[in-house]
Amino acid sequence: MARPLRIEYPGAYYHVTSRGNEQKDVFKSHRDREKFLTYLESAVIRYGAVIHAWCLMSNHYHLLMETPSGNLSQIMRHINGAYTTYFNIKRKRAGHLFQGRYKSILVEADEYATELSRYIHLNPVRVGMVAKPEDYQWSSYRCYIGQSKAPEWMKADFILGYFGGNTIESKNKYRKFVEQLLDTEYDSPLKAVVASSILGSPDFVNEVSEKKLREQKDERNVPAVKALRVHPSIEMIMTKVREKLGDEKNTKNMIVYCCQKYSGAKLKDIGERFGMSDAAVSQACRRLFLKANKDPQINKMIHRLERMLDTVRS
């Protein structure tokens, strides 16, 4: 099985979820939830985690977390490992409690922190457990609106800062912000995640993916890294290929081939750019590939272009 992409660096923010194995409950009692919260506290104390928002459902949990030391894996090993040990001992069982590894989405905080906190706090409402988020005991929402005292290990100031600070007025504004989506259908902010790994603006995705690609030594088992690769535009490919080939006989077919391989654009979009159907784009690329197998000059030309475009997107 391919390894999940883990992007870790100091100061990163994440939306983290972990689900019970075979969708089974991981929290069966008040005591279970209270115990899990103690492991969040120890993750803060021992590993420097910053917990901005949380919600414990029945068979999974959500965290909005910051890692000042860039040690998400260490933090999650502690949280899930310690809780699994507790759960197994209490119920005289053995084996995995959570389904595979936790899922972490790297988040551009300034763009998505408030939206994700709302999404997390509305989880119990969305699945019909309660009518209002403040009716659910096992989330950080009550702390955000001033109905409960926030534990020392939880930090609401960052998100409340977008509403004016940690004051009564800002807490009321945050409550209104969350209640805007009550009784309405809305899209999850997680639908905008790129390559199952990053939630942020295009500039943020490009910056992070380029940094990760420089550090990643082996991409074969990390499909997400390839999905994050920054693609040259169709226009850039056209310019680069024409600089190399001029107006040679095969220039257009070479451009179409390179766009199909390197631009990341759909066949339909490539076809529209060159006045072709998506099927014609596919056929043109196949014909050029077959021709290259018989003609050493064309084969050499293709390899030259591929080396050039690999440099452009690296």
TORKOLRO-587278 format. One line per field, with one value per residue (C-alpha): residue number from 0; residue in three letters; x, y, z. Coordinates in pm, 1 decimal. Each point is the difference from the previous one (the first is absolute). Layout:
// residues N
sevo <- (NUM  ...)
drendren <- (ALA  ...)
c1 <- (X  ...)
c2 <- (Y  ...)
c3 <- (Z  ...)
//
This chain:
// residues 314
sevo <- (0  1  2  3  4  5  6  7  8  9  10  11  12  13  14  15  16  17  18  19  20  21  22  23  24  25  26  27  28  29  30  31  32  33  34  35  36  37  38  39  40  41  42  43  44  45  46  47  48  49  50  51  52  53  54  55  56  57  58  59  60  61  62  63  64  65  66  67  68  69  70  71  72  73  74  75  76  77  78  79  80  81  82  83  84  85  86  87  88  89  90  91  92  93  94  95  96  97  98  99  100  101  102  103  104  105  106  107  108  109  110  111  112  113  114  115  116  117  118  119  120  121  122  123  124  125  126  127  128  129  130  131  132  133  134  135  136  137  138  139  140  141  142  143  144  145  146  147  148  149  150  151  152  153  154  155  156  157  158  159  160  161  162  163  164  165  166  167  168  169  170  171  172  173  174  175  176  177  178  179  180  181  182  183  184  185  186  187  188  189  190  191  192  193  194  195  196  197  198  199  200  201  202  203  204  205  206  207  208  209  210  211  212  213  214  215  216  217  218  219  220  221  222  223  224  225  226  227  228  229  230  231  232  233  234  235  236  237  238  239  240  241  242  243  244  245  246  247  248  249  250  251  252  253  254  255  256  257  258  259  260  261  262  263  264  265  266  267  268  269  270  271  272  273  274  275  276  277  278  279  280  281  282  283  284  285  286  287  288  289  290  291  292  293  294  295  296  297  298  299  300  301  302  303  304  305  306  307  308  309  310  311  312  313)
drendren <- (MET  ALA  ARG  PRO  LEU  ARG  ILE  GLU  TYR  PRO  GLY  ALA  TYR  TYR  HIS  VAL  THR  SER  ARG  GLY  ASN  GLU  GLN  LYS  ASP  VAL  PHE  LYS  SER  HIS  ARG  ASP  ARG  GLU  LYS  PHE  LEU  THR  TYR  LEU  GLU  SER  ALA  VAL  ILE  ARG  TYR  GLY  ALA  VAL  ILE  HIS  ALA  TRP  CYS  LEU  MET  SER  ASN  HIS  TYR  HIS  LEU  LEU  MET  GLU  THR  PRO  SER  GLY  ASN  LEU  SER  GLN  ILE  MET  ARG  HIS  ILE  ASN  GLY  ALA  TYR  THR  THR  TYR  PHE  ASN  ILE  LYS  ARG  LYS  ARG  ALA  GLY  HIS  LEU  PHE  GLN  GLY  ARG  TYR  LYS  SER  ILE  LEU  VAL  GLU  ALA  ASP  GLU  TYR  ALA  THR  GLU  LEU  SER  ARG  TYR  ILE  HIS  LEU  ASN  PRO  VAL  ARG  VAL  GLY  MET  VAL  ALA  LYS  PRO  GLU  ASP  TYR  GLN  TRP  SER  SER  TYR  ARG  CYS  TYR  ILE  GLY  GLN  SER  LYS  ALA  PRO  GLU  TRP  MET  LYS  ALA  ASP  PHE  ILE  LEU  GLY  TYR  PHE  GLY  GLY  ASN  THR  ILE  GLU  SER  LYS  ASN  LYS  TYR  ARG  LYS  PHE  VAL  GLU  GLN  LEU  LEU  ASP  THR  GLU  TYR  ASP  SER  PRO  LEU  LYS  ALA  VAL  VAL  ALA  SER  SER  ILE  LEU  GLY  SER  PRO  ASP  PHE  VAL  ASN  GLU  VAL  SER  GLU  LYS  LYS  LEU  ARG  GLU  GLN  LYS  ASP  GLU  ARG  ASN  VAL  PRO  ALA  VAL  LYS  ALA  LEU  ARG  VAL  HIS  PRO  SER  ILE  GLU  MET  ILE  MET  THR  LYS  VAL  ARG  GLU  LYS  LEU  GLY  ASP  GLU  LYS  ASN  THR  LYS  ASN  MET  ILE  VAL  TYR  CYS  CYS  GLN  LYS  TYR  SER  GLY  ALA  LYS  LEU  LYS  ASP  ILE  GLY  GLU  ARG  PHE  GLY  MET  SER  ASP  ALA  ALA  VAL  SER  GLN  ALA  CYS  ARG  ARG  LEU  PHE  LEU  LYS  ALA  ASN  LYS  ASP  PRO  GLN  ILE  ASN  LYS  MET  ILE  HIS  ARG  LEU  GLU  ARG  MET  LEU  ASP  THR  VAL  ARG  SER)
c1 <- (0.0  126.3  121.2  -208.5  167.4  111.5  104.1  155.9  174.9  9.7  -308.7  -221.7  -375.5  -198.8  -350.4  42.1  -252.1  25.6  -277.0  -72.9  103.2  -290.3  -190.1  -45.6  -36.5  318.6  -179.6  -249.6  -37.0  51.3  311.7  144.9  -43.1  141.2  302.1  57.7  2.4  276.0  211.8  -62.3  121.5  313.9  68.8  -2.9  225.5  246.0  15.1  -102.3  -322.3  -243.9  -364.5  -225.6  -325.6  -120.2  -304.9  -34.0  -270.6  -80.0  222.0  240.3  136.3  102.1  286.8  118.6  361.3  317.6  348.3  258.6  273.0  -102.5  -60.7  -351.9  92.6  146.1  -307.0  -243.2  193.9  -37.2  -371.6  -119.9  250.1  -72.4  -375.6  10.3  195.0  -252.6  -298.2  142.1  94.4  -338.0  -190.8  245.0  52.3  300.5  80.2  -67.4  -260.8  25.5  -40.6  346.9  193.0  -157.4  -89.9  163.1  -69.4  257.1  -193.5  70.0  -125.3  -74.5  -224.0  -175.4  37.5  -334.0  -185.6  152.8  -80.0  -362.6  -1.2  140.8  -246.2  -298.0  85.9  -245.4  -277.5  76.0  -47.6  -312.8  140.0  -112.4  -200.1  254.8  378.7  -8.4  -217.2  292.3  234.0  299.1  131.0  176.9  -301.3  -131.3  342.3  -11.5  -334.9  71.5  -228.9  291.4  345.5  263.1  256.5  348.9  131.5  -245.9  56.4  -307.2  171.7  130.5  -339.3  -186.3  257.7  -168.0  -314.9  164.6  179.3  -84.3  -286.0  -371.9  -69.1  233.9  -151.4  -346.1  125.6  148.0  -328.2  -187.8  262.1  -65.4  -377.4  -8.7  23.2  -260.2  -296.9  175.7  184.1  359.7  314.7  278.3  313.8  188.1  -134.7  267.5  284.3  271.1  147.8  -164.4  271.9  -23.5  -276.2  96.0  33.7  183.8  304.5  5.4  -36.8  280.5  232.2  -52.4  10.0  324.0  159.8  -119.7  110.8  351.7  10.9  -174.9  260.6  -228.1  -329.9  -88.6  -211.5  -138.6  -255.6  -105.4  343.2  -40.2  -349.0  143.9  261.3  -33.9  -104.7  119.8  -287.9  -99.2  128.2  337.4  33.1  -85.4  265.2  270.1  -63.3  -2.6  325.8  154.3  -161.7  -106.1  -255.9  105.8  -249.0  -70.2  -7.3  -377.2  -15.3  296.2  -177.1  -320.9  196.2  190.7  -318.3  -167.0  296.0  106.1  -274.0  -234.8  -286.9  -289.6  -2.7  -310.2  179.3  305.8  -222.2  -186.5  331.3  103.2  -339.4  -9.1  -230.9  126.1  5.3  213.2  245.9  32.5  43.9  260.6  206.4  -23.4  103.3  300.5  101.4  -17.8  190.2  275.3  50.5  89.4  174.9  316.1  -3.5  -353.7  79.4  306.2  -204.3  -265.0  263.2  155.2  -336.2  -78.6  330.6  -67.7  -354.0  109.6  234.8  -278.6  -226.8  260.5)
c2 <- (0.0  347.9  206.1  307.4  332.4  166.4  362.3  116.7  324.8  238.2  215.1  -213.7  -24.9  -319.4  -134.9  -349.2  -283.6  -358.7  -258.8  -323.8  -323.9  -136.8  319.6  -126.2  235.7  114.1  192.1  -211.0  201.7  339.8  -142.8  -90.4  355.3  149.7  -228.8  96.5  366.9  -73.7  -127.1  322.6  182.5  -214.2  53.5  373.6  -29.9  -259.8  71.5  363.3  -63.1  290.3  -112.2  268.2  -196.1  -354.6  -223.0  -359.8  -191.5  -368.1  -173.4  281.4  335.5  332.6  226.6  336.7  -5.1  204.9  -148.2  265.2  -266.3  -168.0  -333.7  -108.4  -368.5  -5.5  172.6  -236.3  -310.6  117.1  83.9  -305.6  -237.2  97.6  -4.1  -340.1  -145.5  140.4  -124.3  -349.6  -47.9  124.9  -235.6  -292.7  8.2  10.8  136.6  318.5  243.8  257.9  -62.9  20.5  320.0  329.3  236.0  342.6  294.3  279.8  327.1  359.9  138.0  356.8  -126.3  -295.3  -9.6  162.9  -208.2  -322.4  83.4  55.6  -325.9  -185.9  154.2  -75.2  -368.9  -119.4  209.9  -124.5  -366.0  70.3  -58.9  343.6  294.7  264.9  -29.9  129.3  -299.1  -232.2  -35.7  -154.3  281.3  329.1  204.0  85.3  142.2  217.9  156.7  43.2  -271.5  -202.3  87.4  -104.6  -249.6  143.1  -225.9  134.2  329.9  181.4  338.3  -58.0  -62.1  246.2  256.6  7.2  119.4  270.7  -185.0  -214.1  217.9  -42.0  189.2  -217.7  -315.7  123.3  74.5  -349.2  -151.0  189.1  -113.0  -365.2  39.1  141.3  -355.8  -155.6  -147.3  51.0  -226.9  104.1  -135.0  -126.9  217.6  -327.9  -32.8  249.1  -226.8  -55.3  -349.1  -113.4  193.9  382.0  253.4  350.8  259.6  -88.0  196.4  -194.6  -334.7  87.3  121.2  -308.5  -249.9  141.8  -18.0  -356.7  -110.0  124.2  -205.3  -311.4  -256.9  -278.6  81.8  -351.9  -77.5  349.0  74.7  316.8  152.4  -44.7  149.0  306.3  58.4  346.8  -33.9  237.6  168.1  -83.0  342.0  -59.3  -338.7  152.2  268.1  -243.1  -253.2  268.4  142.3  -344.5  -107.5  316.0  -78.8  -353.9  -245.2  -177.1  306.0  6.7  -371.8  37.6  283.4  -200.3  -301.6  208.7  174.7  -334.3  -131.6  308.0  263.9  -193.6  133.3  -219.2  -131.1  209.9  320.5  -83.8  -77.4  329.2  186.4  -162.4  -41.9  -376.8  -244.5  -177.1  -325.4  168.4  116.8  -354.1  -142.3  261.9  -82.3  -372.5  45.7  209.8  -260.9  -279.2  212.0  66.2  -375.4  -24.4  332.6  64.3  371.1  49.4  -214.8  214.2  317.6  -122.7  -87.5  346.5  165.2  -226.5  84.9  369.1  -17.4  -216.3  284.9  257.2  -179.3  -126.4)
c3 <- (0.0  -84.0  290.2  82.2  -57.9  322.9  -27.2  324.5  83.8  299.6  33.8  -223.9  57.6  -59.7  -3.9  145.9  7.8  112.6  -31.7  179.1  -166.6  -209.0  89.7  356.6  294.4  166.1  273.9  192.8  320.3  162.4  160.8  -341.2  -125.2  318.1  -27.2  -362.8  97.7  251.4  -289.0  -188.8  309.3  28.1  -373.2  69.8  304.6  -128.9  -372.1  -34.5  -194.0  -20.3  -8.4  -149.9  -37.3  58.9  -15.2  120.9  -185.2  61.3  -253.6  -85.3  107.2  -156.1  103.3  -128.1  110.1  -32.1  29.8  97.6  -2.3  -327.5  172.8  -98.6  -31.5  350.6  142.9  -170.3  102.0  356.5  -19.3  -192.1  156.9  360.0  -52.1  -174.7  291.2  248.5  -204.6  -49.0  365.2  121.6  -229.2  8.1  -374.2  -231.4  -344.3  -190.7  123.3  -276.8  -372.2  -147.9  56.0  89.8  -283.5  6.9  -229.8  -1.2  30.6  -95.4  328.9  -104.7  -280.6  163.7  380.8  76.5  -261.0  129.9  360.8  -101.1  -194.9  302.0  243.2  -224.3  -33.0  267.6  -157.7  -348.5  99.3  204.8  348.1  124.2  -133.5  100.6  35.8  359.8  92.1  -64.7  295.7  -173.2  -216.3  55.2  -114.2  347.6  84.5  -310.9  86.5  372.0  136.1  138.9  120.3  -250.1  136.0  33.9  -275.7  -260.9  -183.6  -134.6  -32.1  -352.1  -159.1  219.7  -107.1  -341.2  177.4  207.9  279.7  300.3  122.5  56.9  -321.6  -207.6  147.2  -98.5  -350.1  -24.0  113.9  -272.6  -250.8  87.4  18.3  -353.4  -125.9  228.7  -190.3  -331.8  -239.5  -44.6  -160.1  218.7  -24.4  -38.3  -354.2  -101.2  117.5  -261.0  -45.8  326.4  180.5  -8.2  54.7  -103.0  -273.1  -324.1  118.5  327.8  -178.5  -242.3  274.9  214.9  -284.9  -140.0  344.5  50.9  -346.4  69.4  320.0  -132.3  -105.4  -125.6  -166.2  -111.6  304.3  51.2  -274.0  181.0  -55.9  -373.8  14.8  172.7  -264.8  -150.6  -364.4  -272.0  -183.8  -356.2  -106.9  166.4  -168.9  -339.3  47.1  115.1  -276.8  -270.4  135.0  -49.1  -324.3  -181.5  -271.6  -79.8  -149.6  327.9  225.1  57.4  77.1  235.5  180.7  34.2  125.5  257.4  115.2  52.8  200.0  197.5  29.2  226.8  -215.7  -110.8  -355.3  -68.3  105.6  -210.7  -296.1  29.6  -2.2  -328.3  -168.3  55.0  172.3  312.3  -199.2  -268.3  266.9  131.2  -352.3  -93.3  308.0  -71.6  -365.5  103.5  257.4  -259.8  -252.4  254.1  42.4  -370.1  -57.5  211.2  -81.3  132.4  301.9  75.1  -42.8  245.4  261.4  -37.1  59.1  295.5  170.2  -52.0  140.3  293.8  92.3  -34.6  248.2  247.2)
//
